[in-house]
Amino acid sequence: MQINSKISYLTSSRAMWWIKTGIFLLVLFMLYNLVKTKIEHLSEFKQSFSPLFLAGNRLILIVIILFTPINWAFEAWKWQKLASKVEKISFWNAYKGVLIGLTFATATPMMIGDYAGKILMLKTDKRLQSVGAVLLGNSLQLYISLLFGTISYIFFVFWVKPSPIFIHIIIITFLLIFLVFGIFLGINLSNINQFLSRNKLFEYLKKYLGILENYTLAELRNLFIISTCRYIVFTFQFLLLFKIFQINLPNSVLLAGIGIIFLTKTLISILNALGDLSIRALTSIYYFSFFGANIASISSATFSIWLINVLFPILIGSLFILELKLKPKNT
């Protein structure tokens, strides 16, 4: 019996190793195709990438790169706090979970991979309960993008007055409604289980979303601040890249452009598996064309921020896939 159990264990472990290795290779293959497609698509902008490597810009580029781990550190800190309602995890494990989630999210629609990456880093057998925690973390970051994006969009509409203006006013109205609705949800989060219990159609969601009632308003405030800090970090990185590519527009115009880029990316890219970069590029070109900016430089800056803040972390996250524990421990 002992021999049979050992054989069964080895077989199971070997199967898990092959599964993780297969996922790792699949992710690398998809990343290769993604990067190849984007580089070919942006071949006409290659010349405009030269400012990145000028001697006078090297220090700025180093600062931008150094802020990348800080950017994702805020996300890891947020996930560590969110996951603590299910399982206490170290900051390093939270960081690895975030990078694995980013890697999976690149290859899946509607950010499904982000949930899988973070949840699979947990060791508890109560992983399903953490779905709500991931949802809350992503919703907070989405709300921050929505908040600053709406402010930026209002600035853009009243500054430029794009036509047809009534369509833009309607969009702003809907954005403001979503912002108010987000506040309403946050205030009433403690009543989530009561709501789900009263609606038979949603009662089965309690095992996934029931955890949400455990977060206090004070905790939500702290998570909101962390999400805001992360937004400030990648906004700062984007501003520095604009300076490198000599996009000499007022900071108010640049900040509004960044807000609109991340607003559009957040609202649309969740429905598009590999469309993050394309959405950023199209939005930036549309917005900055009203201000007479060099389109090649704008596209290069947009591609560079994606390369530094998304592609490099994804490559690192793909290495952590091999550490995943697909089978949770019993608790």
KOLPALO-635812 format. One record per residue (C-alpha): residue number from 0; x, y, z; residue in one letter. Coordinates in pm, 1 decimal. Layout:
% residues N
{koltor:NUM c1:X c2:Y c3:Z lumlo:a}
...
% end
This chain:
% residues 331
{koltor:0 c1:0.0 c2:0.0 c3:0.0 lumlo:m}
{koltor:1 c1:287.1 c2:237.8 c3:82.9 lumlo:q}
{koltor:2 c1:454.3 c2:164.6 c3:-250.9 lumlo:i}
{koltor:3 c1:130.2 c2:227.2 c3:-437.0 lumlo:n}
{koltor:4 c1:74.4 c2:556.4 c3:-253.9 lumlo:s}
{koltor:5 c1:428.2 c2:669.1 c3:-340.0 lumlo:k}
{koltor:6 c1:379.1 c2:578.7 c3:-705.5 lumlo:i}
{koltor:7 c1:50.1 c2:769.6 c3:-701.9 lumlo:s}
{koltor:8 c1:222.2 c2:1070.1 c3:-544.7 lumlo:y}
{koltor:9 c1:505.1 c2:1070.1 c3:-798.7 lumlo:l}
{koltor:10 c1:260.8 c2:1036.9 c3:-1085.2 lumlo:t}
{koltor:11 c1:56.8 c2:1325.9 c3:-951.6 lumlo:s}
{koltor:12 c1:365.7 c2:1544.5 c3:-901.4 lumlo:s}
{koltor:13 c1:494.8 c2:1464.3 c3:-1247.4 lumlo:r}
{koltor:14 c1:156.8 c2:1546.9 c3:-1398.6 lumlo:a}
{koltor:15 c1:152.2 c2:1880.0 c3:-1216.6 lumlo:m}
{koltor:16 c1:503.2 c2:1955.7 c3:-1341.4 lumlo:w}
{koltor:17 c1:400.6 c2:1890.8 c3:-1700.7 lumlo:w}
{koltor:18 c1:88.2 c2:2104.3 c3:-1662.6 lumlo:i}
{koltor:19 c1:285.0 c2:2399.8 c3:-1525.8 lumlo:k}
{koltor:20 c1:558.1 c2:2358.6 c3:-1786.1 lumlo:t}
{koltor:21 c1:295.5 c2:2345.4 c3:-2060.6 lumlo:g}
{koltor:22 c1:132.8 c2:2664.3 c3:-1931.0 lumlo:i}
{koltor:23 c1:473.6 c2:2832.3 c3:-1909.8 lumlo:f}
{koltor:24 c1:563.2 c2:2742.4 c3:-2270.5 lumlo:l}
{koltor:25 c1:219.3 c2:2845.6 c3:-2394.9 lumlo:l}
{koltor:26 c1:252.4 c2:3186.1 c3:-2228.5 lumlo:v}
{koltor:27 c1:597.4 c2:3238.3 c3:-2380.1 lumlo:l}
{koltor:28 c1:464.8 c2:3145.7 c3:-2726.1 lumlo:f}
{koltor:29 c1:174.3 c2:3391.0 c3:-2695.3 lumlo:m}
{koltor:30 c1:407.4 c2:3665.3 c3:-2572.4 lumlo:l}
{koltor:31 c1:638.4 c2:3604.3 c3:-2867.5 lumlo:y}
{koltor:32 c1:350.9 c2:3640.3 c3:-3113.7 lumlo:n}
{koltor:33 c1:220.3 c2:3947.8 c3:-2931.8 lumlo:l}
{koltor:34 c1:553.1 c2:4130.5 c3:-2932.7 lumlo:v}
{koltor:35 c1:627.8 c2:4029.2 c3:-3291.7 lumlo:k}
{koltor:36 c1:293.1 c2:4165.3 c3:-3408.2 lumlo:t}
{koltor:37 c1:327.2 c2:4492.5 c3:-3220.1 lumlo:k}
{koltor:38 c1:684.5 c2:4557.4 c3:-3331.5 lumlo:i}
{koltor:39 c1:594.2 c2:4494.5 c3:-3695.0 lumlo:e}
{koltor:40 c1:290.6 c2:4719.6 c3:-3657.2 lumlo:h}
{koltor:41 c1:508.1 c2:4997.4 c3:-3518.0 lumlo:l}
{koltor:42 c1:797.6 c2:4954.8 c3:-3759.1 lumlo:s}
{koltor:43 c1:743.3 c2:5301.3 c3:-3903.8 lumlo:e}
{koltor:44 c1:808.2 c2:5450.1 c3:-3559.8 lumlo:f}
{koltor:45 c1:1145.1 c2:5279.6 c3:-3502.1 lumlo:k}
{koltor:46 c1:1335.3 c2:5594.6 c3:-3586.5 lumlo:q}
{koltor:47 c1:1153.5 c2:5790.3 c3:-3317.8 lumlo:s}
{koltor:48 c1:1270.2 c2:5549.0 c3:-3045.1 lumlo:f}
{koltor:49 c1:1622.3 c2:5692.1 c3:-3068.2 lumlo:s}
{koltor:50 c1:1558.8 c2:5957.9 c3:-2795.0 lumlo:p}
{koltor:51 c1:1539.2 c2:5676.4 c3:-2538.9 lumlo:l}
{koltor:52 c1:1908.0 c2:5603.1 c3:-2583.1 lumlo:f}
{koltor:53 c1:2047.4 c2:5955.2 c3:-2597.8 lumlo:l}
{koltor:54 c1:2305.5 c2:6025.9 c3:-2328.9 lumlo:a}
{koltor:55 c1:2099.8 c2:6310.5 c3:-2184.4 lumlo:g}
{koltor:56 c1:1795.7 c2:6085.0 c3:-2138.6 lumlo:n}
{koltor:57 c1:1963.3 c2:5779.1 c3:-1987.8 lumlo:r}
{koltor:58 c1:1917.0 c2:5893.8 c3:-1628.9 lumlo:l}
{koltor:59 c1:1547.7 c2:5967.6 c3:-1690.5 lumlo:i}
{koltor:60 c1:1505.6 c2:5624.5 c3:-1850.1 lumlo:l}
{koltor:61 c1:1671.7 c2:5458.3 c3:-1550.9 lumlo:i}
{koltor:62 c1:1433.5 c2:5642.3 c3:-1316.1 lumlo:v}
{koltor:63 c1:1134.0 c2:5525.3 c3:-1522.1 lumlo:i}
{koltor:64 c1:1255.1 c2:5163.7 c3:-1511.4 lumlo:i}
{koltor:65 c1:1323.4 c2:5180.3 c3:-1136.8 lumlo:l}
{koltor:66 c1:966.5 c2:5294.6 c3:-1076.6 lumlo:f}
{koltor:67 c1:826.7 c2:4983.3 c3:-1247.9 lumlo:t}
{koltor:68 c1:881.0 c2:4749.0 c3:-949.2 lumlo:p}
{koltor:69 c1:738.3 c2:5023.6 c3:-726.9 lumlo:i}
{koltor:70 c1:430.5 c2:5038.6 c3:-947.6 lumlo:n}
{koltor:71 c1:366.6 c2:4666.2 c3:-905.9 lumlo:w}
{koltor:72 c1:470.7 c2:4678.7 c3:-539.6 lumlo:a}
{koltor:73 c1:165.3 c2:4892.6 c3:-467.6 lumlo:f}
{koltor:74 c1:-51.5 c2:4633.1 c3:-643.9 lumlo:e}
{koltor:75 c1:115.8 c2:4355.6 c3:-442.1 lumlo:a}
{koltor:76 c1:63.7 c2:4547.1 c3:-117.1 lumlo:w}
{koltor:77 c1:-302.9 c2:4588.6 c3:-204.9 lumlo:k}
{koltor:78 c1:-339.2 c2:4217.8 c3:-285.9 lumlo:w}
{koltor:79 c1:-164.7 c2:4119.8 c3:37.6 lumlo:q}
{koltor:80 c1:-418.9 c2:4321.7 c3:237.2 lumlo:k}
{koltor:81 c1:-711.5 c2:4187.1 c3:35.7 lumlo:l}
{koltor:82 c1:-600.0 c2:3824.5 c3:60.4 lumlo:a}
{koltor:83 c1:-551.2 c2:3846.4 c3:438.2 lumlo:s}
{koltor:84 c1:-924.6 c2:3783.4 c3:484.1 lumlo:k}
{koltor:85 c1:-867.2 c2:3435.3 c3:339.1 lumlo:v}
{koltor:86 c1:-501.4 c2:3361.4 c3:409.2 lumlo:e}
{koltor:87 c1:-207.1 c2:3553.5 c3:550.6 lumlo:k}
{koltor:88 c1:55.0 c2:3579.7 c3:275.6 lumlo:i}
{koltor:89 c1:394.6 c2:3743.1 c3:263.3 lumlo:s}
{koltor:90 c1:455.0 c2:4053.1 c3:55.6 lumlo:f}
{koltor:91 c1:687.1 c2:3854.1 c3:-172.6 lumlo:w}
{koltor:92 c1:424.2 c2:3587.7 c3:-240.1 lumlo:n}
{koltor:93 c1:170.3 c2:3862.2 c3:-305.6 lumlo:a}
{koltor:94 c1:415.5 c2:4020.4 c3:-550.8 lumlo:y}
{koltor:95 c1:464.1 c2:3691.3 c3:-734.1 lumlo:k}
{koltor:96 c1:88.7 c2:3637.3 c3:-746.1 lumlo:g}
{koltor:97 c1:39.0 c2:3980.7 c3:-901.1 lumlo:v}
{koltor:98 c1:300.5 c2:3918.2 c3:-1171.9 lumlo:l}
{koltor:99 c1:159.6 c2:3573.2 c3:-1250.1 lumlo:i}
{koltor:100 c1:-186.8 c2:3727.1 c3:-1269.3 lumlo:g}
{koltor:101 c1:-56.4 c2:3991.9 c3:-1509.3 lumlo:l}
{koltor:102 c1:101.4 c2:3720.5 c3:-1723.1 lumlo:t}
{koltor:103 c1:-218.4 c2:3513.9 c3:-1739.7 lumlo:f}
{koltor:104 c1:-434.3 c2:3823.4 c3:-1795.0 lumlo:a}
{koltor:105 c1:-239.8 c2:3906.6 c3:-2111.3 lumlo:t}
{koltor:106 c1:-354.4 c2:3581.3 c3:-2269.5 lumlo:a}
{koltor:107 c1:-714.9 c2:3577.3 c3:-2147.0 lumlo:t}
{koltor:108 c1:-1021.0 c2:3797.3 c3:-2204.6 lumlo:p}
{koltor:109 c1:-1195.0 c2:3998.6 c3:-1931.6 lumlo:m}
{koltor:110 c1:-896.2 c2:3972.4 c3:-1694.7 lumlo:m}
{koltor:111 c1:-979.7 c2:3610.7 c3:-1608.4 lumlo:i}
{koltor:112 c1:-610.8 c2:3523.4 c3:-1594.0 lumlo:g}
{koltor:113 c1:-548.6 c2:3785.5 c3:-1327.0 lumlo:d}
{koltor:114 c1:-789.4 c2:3603.9 c3:-1094.3 lumlo:y}
{koltor:115 c1:-627.1 c2:3266.5 c3:-1164.2 lumlo:a}
{koltor:116 c1:-271.9 c2:3393.0 c3:-1113.1 lumlo:g}
{koltor:117 c1:-338.5 c2:3554.7 c3:-777.3 lumlo:k}
{koltor:118 c1:-563.2 c2:3278.6 c3:-644.7 lumlo:i}
{koltor:119 c1:-330.4 c2:2992.9 c3:-740.6 lumlo:l}
{koltor:120 c1:-53.0 c2:3146.9 c3:-529.4 lumlo:m}
{koltor:121 c1:-266.1 c2:3085.4 c3:-219.9 lumlo:l}
{koltor:122 c1:-210.2 c2:2759.3 c3:-33.4 lumlo:k}
{koltor:123 c1:-548.7 c2:2735.0 c3:137.0 lumlo:t}
{koltor:124 c1:-828.0 c2:2511.6 c3:12.3 lumlo:d}
{koltor:125 c1:-1059.4 c2:2814.2 c3:43.4 lumlo:k}
{koltor:126 c1:-931.8 c2:2969.2 c3:-276.3 lumlo:r}
{koltor:127 c1:-1280.9 c2:3025.2 c3:-417.0 lumlo:l}
{koltor:128 c1:-1351.1 c2:3273.1 c3:-137.7 lumlo:q}
{koltor:129 c1:-1066.6 c2:3491.3 c3:-261.6 lumlo:s}
{koltor:130 c1:-1242.7 c2:3555.3 c3:-594.7 lumlo:v}
{koltor:131 c1:-1427.9 c2:3839.8 c3:-427.4 lumlo:g}
{koltor:132 c1:-1101.6 c2:3979.6 c3:-292.7 lumlo:a}
{koltor:133 c1:-947.8 c2:3990.6 c3:-641.3 lumlo:v}
{koltor:134 c1:-1266.6 c2:4147.3 c3:-776.5 lumlo:l}
{koltor:135 c1:-1254.7 c2:4418.3 c3:-510.9 lumlo:l}
{koltor:136 c1:-890.3 c2:4497.9 c3:-582.4 lumlo:g}
{koltor:137 c1:-948.8 c2:4525.0 c3:-957.4 lumlo:n}
{koltor:138 c1:-1265.0 c2:4729.0 c3:-901.4 lumlo:s}
{koltor:139 c1:-1077.9 c2:4978.8 c3:-684.8 lumlo:l}
{koltor:140 c1:-809.2 c2:5026.5 c3:-948.9 lumlo:q}
{koltor:141 c1:-1078.4 c2:5058.7 c3:-1214.6 lumlo:l}
{koltor:142 c1:-1253.0 c2:5321.4 c3:-1001.0 lumlo:y}
{koltor:143 c1:-931.6 c2:5522.9 c3:-971.3 lumlo:i}
{koltor:144 c1:-888.2 c2:5513.5 c3:-1349.2 lumlo:s}
{koltor:145 c1:-1254.6 c2:5607.5 c3:-1385.3 lumlo:l}
{koltor:146 c1:-1219.5 c2:5897.3 c3:-1140.7 lumlo:l}
{koltor:147 c1:-907.6 c2:6055.7 c3:-1290.5 lumlo:f}
{koltor:148 c1:-1018.4 c2:5963.2 c3:-1641.1 lumlo:g}
{koltor:149 c1:-1350.7 c2:6140.3 c3:-1596.3 lumlo:t}
{koltor:150 c1:-1178.9 c2:6453.4 c3:-1467.9 lumlo:i}
{koltor:151 c1:-941.0 c2:6436.1 c3:-1765.7 lumlo:s}
{koltor:152 c1:-1224.9 c2:6379.3 c3:-2009.7 lumlo:y}
{koltor:153 c1:-1418.9 c2:6679.5 c3:-1876.8 lumlo:i}
{koltor:154 c1:-1103.7 c2:6889.6 c3:-1919.7 lumlo:f}
{koltor:155 c1:-1065.6 c2:6764.2 c3:-2277.6 lumlo:f}
{koltor:156 c1:-1428.4 c2:6826.4 c3:-2377.5 lumlo:v}
{koltor:157 c1:-1445.1 c2:7179.9 c3:-2239.0 lumlo:f}
{koltor:158 c1:-1098.3 c2:7269.9 c3:-2369.5 lumlo:w}
{koltor:159 c1:-1124.5 c2:7125.6 c3:-2722.0 lumlo:v}
{koltor:160 c1:-1503.2 c2:7105.6 c3:-2768.1 lumlo:k}
{koltor:161 c1:-1485.8 c2:6805.5 c3:-3004.8 lumlo:p}
{koltor:162 c1:-1785.0 c2:6742.3 c3:-3226.7 lumlo:s}
{koltor:163 c1:-2047.1 c2:6619.4 c3:-3197.9 lumlo:p}
{koltor:164 c1:-2031.8 c2:6773.4 c3:-2850.8 lumlo:i}
{koltor:165 c1:-2360.3 c2:6620.7 c3:-2729.2 lumlo:f}
{koltor:166 c1:-2215.7 c2:6267.6 c3:-2757.6 lumlo:i}
{koltor:167 c1:-1925.5 c2:6365.4 c3:-2534.0 lumlo:h}
{koltor:168 c1:-2163.7 c2:6523.0 c3:-2282.3 lumlo:i}
{koltor:169 c1:-2363.3 c2:6199.0 c3:-2273.7 lumlo:i}
{koltor:170 c1:-2043.0 c2:5999.6 c3:-2213.1 lumlo:i}
{koltor:171 c1:-1944.2 c2:6232.4 c3:-1926.4 lumlo:i}
{koltor:172 c1:-2291.3 c2:6192.5 c3:-1774.5 lumlo:t}
{koltor:173 c1:-2261.3 c2:5813.7 c3:-1777.8 lumlo:f}
{koltor:174 c1:-1911.4 c2:5830.9 c3:-1628.7 lumlo:l}
{koltor:175 c1:-2037.4 c2:6048.2 c3:-1342.4 lumlo:l}
{koltor:176 c1:-2324.2 c2:5804.5 c3:-1281.2 lumlo:i}
{koltor:177 c1:-2074.5 c2:5517.2 c3:-1259.0 lumlo:f}
{koltor:178 c1:-1865.0 c2:5715.6 c3:-1010.6 lumlo:l}
{koltor:179 c1:-2164.7 c2:5777.9 c3:-785.6 lumlo:v}
{koltor:180 c1:-2271.5 c2:5414.4 c3:-817.9 lumlo:f}
{koltor:181 c1:-1920.7 c2:5306.0 c3:-713.0 lumlo:g}
{koltor:182 c1:-1947.7 c2:5512.7 c3:-394.8 lumlo:i}
{koltor:183 c1:-2288.6 c2:5359.9 c3:-325.3 lumlo:f}
{koltor:184 c1:-2147.3 c2:5006.7 c3:-363.4 lumlo:l}
{koltor:185 c1:-1854.5 c2:5083.1 c3:-134.9 lumlo:g}
{koltor:186 c1:-2077.1 c2:5218.3 c3:140.6 lumlo:i}
{koltor:187 c1:-2311.7 c2:4917.3 c3:118.0 lumlo:n}
{koltor:188 c1:-2047.2 c2:4647.2 c3:73.7 lumlo:l}
{koltor:189 c1:-2117.1 c2:4512.1 c3:422.9 lumlo:s}
{koltor:190 c1:-2469.4 c2:4421.9 c3:310.3 lumlo:n}
{koltor:191 c1:-2359.2 c2:4207.4 c3:14.3 lumlo:i}
{koltor:192 c1:-2457.6 c2:3876.1 c3:176.1 lumlo:n}
{koltor:193 c1:-2803.9 c2:4005.6 c3:265.9 lumlo:q}
{koltor:194 c1:-2856.0 c2:4114.8 c3:-93.0 lumlo:f}
{koltor:195 c1:-2739.5 c2:3781.2 c3:-234.6 lumlo:l}
{koltor:196 c1:-2954.6 c2:3585.7 c3:11.8 lumlo:s}
{koltor:197 c1:-3267.6 c2:3779.0 c3:-84.8 lumlo:r}
{koltor:198 c1:-3214.3 c2:3706.9 c3:-454.4 lumlo:n}
{koltor:199 c1:-3225.5 c2:3335.5 c3:-532.7 lumlo:k}
{koltor:200 c1:-3077.9 c2:3402.5 c3:-872.9 lumlo:l}
{koltor:201 c1:-2755.1 c2:3533.7 c3:-713.3 lumlo:f}
{koltor:202 c1:-2741.8 c2:3322.4 c3:-397.4 lumlo:e}
{koltor:203 c1:-2486.2 c2:3083.0 c3:-546.0 lumlo:y}
{koltor:204 c1:-2242.9 c2:3378.7 c3:-569.8 lumlo:l}
{koltor:205 c1:-2213.6 c2:3394.7 c3:-190.5 lumlo:k}
{koltor:206 c1:-1924.9 c2:3147.0 c3:-187.7 lumlo:k}
{koltor:207 c1:-1732.2 c2:3380.2 c3:-418.7 lumlo:y}
{koltor:208 c1:-1846.3 c2:3724.5 c3:-305.2 lumlo:l}
{koltor:209 c1:-1940.4 c2:3667.2 c3:57.5 lumlo:g}
{koltor:210 c1:-1592.5 c2:3774.5 c3:166.6 lumlo:i}
{koltor:211 c1:-1666.8 c2:4130.9 c3:56.6 lumlo:l}
{koltor:212 c1:-1872.3 c2:4201.9 c3:368.7 lumlo:e}
{koltor:213 c1:-1557.8 c2:4154.8 c3:580.9 lumlo:n}
{koltor:214 c1:-1390.6 c2:4470.7 c3:450.8 lumlo:y}
{koltor:215 c1:-1459.4 c2:4779.1 c3:662.6 lumlo:t}
{koltor:216 c1:-1490.0 c2:5132.7 c3:528.1 lumlo:l}
{koltor:217 c1:-1154.1 c2:5213.0 c3:688.8 lumlo:a}
{koltor:218 c1:-992.8 c2:4923.4 c3:501.6 lumlo:e}
{koltor:219 c1:-1156.6 c2:5032.7 c3:177.3 lumlo:l}
{koltor:220 c1:-1019.5 c2:5382.7 c3:233.3 lumlo:r}
{koltor:221 c1:-667.0 c2:5245.6 c3:279.9 lumlo:n}
{koltor:222 c1:-699.6 c2:5027.4 c3:-31.0 lumlo:l}
{koltor:223 c1:-827.1 c2:5331.7 c3:-221.0 lumlo:f}
{koltor:224 c1:-516.6 c2:5527.0 c3:-116.9 lumlo:i}
{koltor:225 c1:-287.4 c2:5243.2 c3:-227.5 lumlo:i}
{koltor:226 c1:-464.6 c2:5229.0 c3:-564.6 lumlo:s}
{koltor:227 c1:-424.7 c2:5604.6 c3:-601.0 lumlo:t}
{koltor:228 c1:-52.9 c2:5582.0 c3:-523.6 lumlo:c}
{koltor:229 c1:-12.7 c2:5324.0 c3:-797.5 lumlo:r}
{koltor:230 c1:-194.3 c2:5549.9 c3:-1042.6 lumlo:y}
{koltor:231 c1:37.0 c2:5838.5 c3:-948.5 lumlo:i}
{koltor:232 c1:345.1 c2:5622.3 c3:-1007.5 lumlo:v}
{koltor:233 c1:261.7 c2:5514.0 c3:-1361.9 lumlo:f}
{koltor:234 c1:136.9 c2:5865.6 c3:-1442.7 lumlo:t}
{koltor:235 c1:476.8 c2:5998.5 c3:-1335.7 lumlo:f}
{koltor:236 c1:648.5 c2:5738.0 c3:-1555.7 lumlo:q}
{koltor:237 c1:432.6 c2:5838.0 c3:-1852.4 lumlo:f}
{koltor:238 c1:510.7 c2:6207.4 c3:-1799.3 lumlo:l}
{koltor:239 c1:883.6 c2:6136.7 c3:-1800.4 lumlo:l}
{koltor:240 c1:851.0 c2:5941.9 c3:-2125.1 lumlo:l}
{koltor:241 c1:666.6 c2:6233.5 c3:-2282.8 lumlo:f}
{koltor:242 c1:958.9 c2:6454.4 c3:-2184.3 lumlo:k}
{koltor:243 c1:1208.9 c2:6208.8 c3:-2336.6 lumlo:i}
{koltor:244 c1:1020.2 c2:6210.9 c3:-2665.7 lumlo:f}
{koltor:245 c1:1002.8 c2:6592.6 c3:-2656.8 lumlo:q}
{koltor:246 c1:626.0 c2:6616.5 c3:-2649.3 lumlo:i}
{koltor:247 c1:631.8 c2:6977.5 c3:-2536.4 lumlo:n}
{koltor:248 c1:276.2 c2:7037.4 c3:-2427.4 lumlo:l}
{koltor:249 c1:152.6 c2:7188.7 c3:-2097.8 lumlo:p}
{koltor:250 c1:154.1 c2:6942.9 c3:-1808.7 lumlo:n}
{koltor:251 c1:-223.8 c2:6986.1 c3:-1774.3 lumlo:s}
{koltor:252 c1:-269.0 c2:6862.0 c3:-2132.0 lumlo:v}
{koltor:253 c1:-31.8 c2:6570.7 c3:-2077.1 lumlo:l}
{koltor:254 c1:-196.4 c2:6467.7 c3:-1749.1 lumlo:l}
{koltor:255 c1:-541.3 c2:6479.9 c3:-1907.0 lumlo:a}
{koltor:256 c1:-413.6 c2:6269.5 c3:-2197.1 lumlo:g}
{koltor:257 c1:-274.6 c2:6009.1 c3:-1957.5 lumlo:i}
{koltor:258 c1:-603.7 c2:6000.2 c3:-1767.3 lumlo:g}
{koltor:259 c1:-803.2 c2:5945.1 c3:-2086.4 lumlo:i}
{koltor:260 c1:-561.1 c2:5678.2 c3:-2212.9 lumlo:i}
{koltor:261 c1:-592.4 c2:5474.2 c3:-1893.9 lumlo:f}
{koltor:262 c1:-966.8 c2:5531.4 c3:-1875.1 lumlo:l}
{koltor:263 c1:-1017.2 c2:5392.1 c3:-2225.0 lumlo:t}
{koltor:264 c1:-771.7 c2:5109.5 c3:-2167.5 lumlo:k}
{koltor:265 c1:-947.3 c2:5009.6 c3:-1845.1 lumlo:t}
{koltor:266 c1:-1300.8 c2:5018.9 c3:-1983.7 lumlo:l}
{koltor:267 c1:-1233.2 c2:4850.2 c3:-2318.3 lumlo:i}
{koltor:268 c1:-930.1 c2:4625.1 c3:-2289.4 lumlo:s}
{koltor:269 c1:-1101.7 c2:4391.7 c3:-2038.4 lumlo:i}
{koltor:270 c1:-1304.2 c2:4267.4 c3:-2334.5 lumlo:l}
{koltor:271 c1:-1001.1 c2:4222.8 c3:-2557.6 lumlo:n}
{koltor:272 c1:-742.2 c2:3955.1 c3:-2479.8 lumlo:a}
{koltor:273 c1:-443.0 c2:4119.0 c3:-2648.0 lumlo:l}
{koltor:274 c1:-569.9 c2:4466.2 c3:-2723.6 lumlo:g}
{koltor:275 c1:-413.7 c2:4663.2 c3:-2436.9 lumlo:d}
{koltor:276 c1:-138.7 c2:4824.5 c3:-2643.2 lumlo:l}
{koltor:277 c1:-359.5 c2:4891.5 c3:-2946.2 lumlo:s}
{koltor:278 c1:-617.6 c2:5067.8 c3:-2729.6 lumlo:i}
{koltor:279 c1:-351.1 c2:5284.3 c3:-2566.8 lumlo:r}
{koltor:280 c1:-207.0 c2:5377.7 c3:-2906.2 lumlo:a}
{koltor:281 c1:-540.4 c2:5461.2 c3:-3069.4 lumlo:l}
{koltor:282 c1:-658.7 c2:5666.5 c3:-2772.8 lumlo:t}
{koltor:283 c1:-334.2 c2:5862.8 c3:-2746.0 lumlo:s}
{koltor:284 c1:-331.1 c2:5935.7 c3:-3119.8 lumlo:i}
{koltor:285 c1:-693.6 c2:6055.2 c3:-3111.2 lumlo:y}
{koltor:286 c1:-645.7 c2:6279.3 c3:-2807.3 lumlo:y}
{koltor:287 c1:-307.7 c2:6434.3 c3:-2886.9 lumlo:f}
{koltor:288 c1:-398.2 c2:6499.0 c3:-3250.0 lumlo:s}
{koltor:289 c1:-615.0 c2:6785.0 c3:-3121.5 lumlo:f}
{koltor:290 c1:-305.1 c2:6949.5 c3:-2974.2 lumlo:f}
{koltor:291 c1:-77.1 c2:6914.0 c3:-3275.8 lumlo:g}
{koltor:292 c1:160.3 c2:6664.9 c3:-3114.4 lumlo:a}
{koltor:293 c1:392.2 c2:6448.8 c3:-3324.4 lumlo:n}
{koltor:294 c1:199.0 c2:6123.3 c3:-3372.5 lumlo:i}
{koltor:295 c1:514.7 c2:5911.5 c3:-3413.4 lumlo:a}
{koltor:296 c1:652.4 c2:6041.5 c3:-3081.9 lumlo:s}
{koltor:297 c1:318.6 c2:5984.1 c3:-2907.3 lumlo:i}
{koltor:298 c1:301.9 c2:5626.5 c3:-3037.3 lumlo:s}
{koltor:299 c1:662.3 c2:5561.8 c3:-2933.4 lumlo:s}
{koltor:300 c1:598.8 c2:5691.3 c3:-2580.7 lumlo:a}
{koltor:301 c1:285.1 c2:5476.6 c3:-2554.9 lumlo:t}
{koltor:302 c1:469.4 c2:5169.0 c3:-2676.3 lumlo:f}
{koltor:303 c1:758.2 c2:5238.2 c3:-2436.4 lumlo:s}
{koltor:304 c1:535.1 c2:5262.1 c3:-2128.7 lumlo:i}
{koltor:305 c1:374.8 c2:4931.3 c3:-2226.5 lumlo:w}
{koltor:306 c1:714.8 c2:4774.5 c3:-2281.7 lumlo:l}
{koltor:307 c1:852.2 c2:4889.3 c3:-1945.6 lumlo:i}
{koltor:308 c1:543.4 c2:4855.9 c3:-1727.5 lumlo:n}
{koltor:309 c1:374.0 c2:4551.2 c3:-1880.2 lumlo:v}
{koltor:310 c1:597.4 c2:4338.1 c3:-2102.5 lumlo:l}
{koltor:311 c1:901.9 c2:4321.1 c3:-1872.9 lumlo:f}
{koltor:312 c1:691.5 c2:4229.5 c3:-1564.2 lumlo:p}
{koltor:313 c1:509.1 c2:3968.3 c3:-1774.2 lumlo:i}
{koltor:314 c1:840.0 c2:3804.3 c3:-1866.8 lumlo:l}
{koltor:315 c1:935.1 c2:3787.8 c3:-1499.8 lumlo:i}
{koltor:316 c1:589.2 c2:3664.0 c3:-1402.8 lumlo:g}
{koltor:317 c1:611.5 c2:3381.2 c3:-1655.6 lumlo:s}
{koltor:318 c1:908.0 c2:3240.5 c3:-1459.9 lumlo:l}
{koltor:319 c1:700.9 c2:3223.2 c3:-1141.0 lumlo:f}
{koltor:320 c1:442.1 c2:3002.3 c3:-1312.3 lumlo:i}
{koltor:321 c1:666.4 c2:2704.3 c3:-1242.9 lumlo:l}
{koltor:322 c1:628.8 c2:2770.5 c3:-867.4 lumlo:e}
{koltor:323 c1:250.7 c2:2748.6 c3:-867.2 lumlo:l}
{koltor:324 c1:84.4 c2:2496.7 c3:-635.6 lumlo:k}
{koltor:325 c1:-211.2 c2:2384.3 c3:-845.4 lumlo:l}
{koltor:326 c1:-341.9 c2:2167.4 c3:-565.2 lumlo:k}
{koltor:327 c1:-417.8 c2:2361.3 c3:-242.5 lumlo:p}
{koltor:328 c1:-335.7 c2:2237.2 c3:103.4 lumlo:k}
{koltor:329 c1:-616.2 c2:2130.0 c3:332.8 lumlo:n}
{koltor:330 c1:-679.1 c2:2374.6 c3:614.9 lumlo:t}
% end
